[in-house]
Amino acid sequence: EDFTAKDFRTWAGTVLAAAALQDFEAVDSESRAKKNVVQAIEAVAGVLGNTKAVCRKSYIHPAVLDAYIDGTMAGTLWKRVEKAKRRATGLRAEEVAVLNLLQARLTKESRRKKAA
């Protein structure tokens, strides 16, 4: 398949953002969750050497940020990491967990569209 450097940067940014968000303590308000998202984006932007706006728009998959804000990421990503450690995929466990998260969100969205 044809992959570009941007594809790899986007994957790296997405995985880094998911890991940064998992490091925060559980939140009970959307405003706190959004502040944590901003901090995670700042951290990823620093690693990738981009502005926060470019990083959010181009290098972090929005489903990861949405999953954090709506609370569906809480506690599940690292459970997926533990499950992923048992698989031999050529990816790091954190990458498999993010891939599973994105696939689950895509499946959920597809089912919702079919039901509508």
C-alpha positions in Angstrom: 0.0 0.0 0.0 1.0 3.6 -0.5 1.7 5.3 2.8 3.1 8.8 3.2 5.2 10.4 5.9 2.0 12.2 6.9 0.2 8.9 7.4 2.9 7.8 9.9 2.9 11.2 11.6 -0.9 11.0 12.0 -0.7 7.5 13.4 2.0 8.6 15.8 0.0 11.7 16.8 -3.1 9.6 17.4 -1.4 7.0 19.5 0.5 9.7 21.5 -2.8 11.6 22.1 -4.6 8.4 23.3 -1.7 7.7 25.7 -1.7 11.2 27.0 -5.4 11.2 27.6 -5.2 7.8 29.4 -2.7 9.3 31.8 -5.2 11.8 33.2 -7.3 10.9 36.2 -11.0 10.3 35.6 -13.0 13.4 35.2 -16.6 14.1 36.0 -17.2 17.2 33.8 -17.1 17.9 30.1 -15.2 21.1 30.7 -12.4 19.3 32.6 -12.3 16.7 29.8 -11.9 19.4 27.2 -9.1 21.0 29.2 -7.3 17.6 29.3 -7.8 17.3 25.6 -6.1 20.7 25.1 -3.2 19.5 27.3 -2.9 16.3 25.4 -2.8 18.2 22.1 -0.2 20.5 23.4 2.0 17.5 24.4 1.6 15.9 21.0 2.3 19.2 19.2 5.5 19.5 21.1 6.6 16.0 20.1 5.7 16.5 16.4 6.9 20.0 16.2 3.6 21.6 15.1 1.2 24.1 16.4 -1.7 22.9 18.5 -4.1 23.8 15.7 -2.3 21.9 13.0 -1.7 19.0 15.3 -5.4 18.7 16.2 -6.6 19.2 12.7 -4.1 17.0 10.8 -2.3 14.6 13.2 -4.8 13.3 15.8 -7.8 11.2 14.8 -10.9 13.0 16.0 -12.5 9.7 17.3 -9.8 9.5 20.0 -10.7 13.0 21.3 -14.4 12.3 21.0 -14.1 9.0 22.9 -12.3 10.8 25.7 -14.8 13.6 25.9 -17.8 11.3 25.8 -16.3 9.0 28.4 -16.1 5.9 26.3 -12.3 5.8 26.4 -12.2 5.8 30.2 -10.7 2.5 31.4 -11.1 0.7 28.1 -8.0 1.6 26.2 -5.6 0.0 28.7 -7.8 -3.1 28.9 -7.3 -3.3 25.2 -3.6 -2.9 25.7 -3.5 -5.9 28.0 -5.5 -7.9 25.5 -3.3 -6.7 22.6 -0.1 -7.8 24.4 -1.3 -11.4 23.8 -1.4 -10.9 20.0 1.5 -10.9 17.6 0.7 -8.2 15.1 3.9 -6.3 14.6 2.4 -3.3 16.4 3.1 -2.2 20.0 0.3 -3.0 22.4 -0.7 0.7 22.6 -1.0 0.8 18.9 -3.2 -2.2 18.7 -5.4 -0.7 21.5 -5.9 2.5 19.5 -6.6 0.6 16.4 -9.3 -1.4 18.2 -10.7 1.8 19.6 -11.0 3.3 16.2 -12.5 0.2 14.7 -15.1 0.0 17.4 -16.0 3.6 16.9 -16.3 3.1 13.2 -18.5 0.0 13.6 -20.7 1.9 16.1 -21.1 4.8 13.7 -21.9 2.5 10.8 -24.6 0.7 12.8 -26.1 4.0 13.8 -26.2 5.3 10.3 -27.9 2.1 9.1 -30.5 2.3 11.8 -31.4 5.9 10.9 
